[in-house]
Structure formats: structure tokens, C-alpha cells
């Protein structure tokens, strides 16, 4: 079980459909979608400049083989600009065992 990881991706809802499509094309089969709302409050000046972060978020979770993790992270950086601020965050947690 050491080669399986649990993936979390948190981003704006506008990217949900494109992300799901790309994740499925990488053979990522079990994806859960959770909707949320960000807590960042903008001020008047940022509103006037159009620099308001998106409040509506989506959390995508998935169980995937460890070798797919690097492929997913590269896709997020190169295709979805996750290297830029206020775009999204992604991380994994190893699954070392399961119990029922």
C-alpha cells in the first residue's frame, strides 16, 4: 500500500470541469468533488481594480498510484497555472494502510 496516495486539489469552481476532464485523461478514475466557499474578504480598492479572489471553491480528492502524482502536479503547474498566486493548491498524503 506504500505506493498509493490521497490527492487534494483546491481551486476556483470555474476550473472544475477542465480539471476533471484532464484528471480522467490521466487515468485518474475515482475523483470526489466537494464545493466550498473561501474566507478571503476583499477591500474596496481591490474591488475597484478587479482583483477580487474567487469565493466559490471546489475541492477535488482522489486516490491514485504514487507514480501518477508527478504527472498531476506537472499538469497543474503547466496547464492550470498553479504556480501563480490565488490559482489553487494541491497536495498528497500517503496511504500506508486501510482499515474497515
Secondary structure, DSSP 8 states (H G I E B T S, - for coil): -TTEEEEEEEEEGGGHHHHHHHHHHTT---EEEEEEE------HHHHHHT-----EEEEEEEEEEHHHHHHHHHHHHHHS-TTSTTSEEEEEEEE-----
